[in-house]
Amino acid sequence: MMKLDPKDFEALERLIYSCGDDIAVAIARSFGRLEDRVDIMESRIQARLGEVENIVRLL
């Protein structure tokens, strides 16, 4: 494992600072996609729970 020097951290800090807007947009898009996936999963769960309820009513 390589050890990072303070100058490496400074370089990363400058890179993040100069690309901050792009990084923020990328993170926001990632959270947006995650939220969409969670919504889809919730819909699937609700649909399956409805199916189970229907089966239980028939018993």
Beta strands, then each sheet from edge to edge (+ up, - down):
end
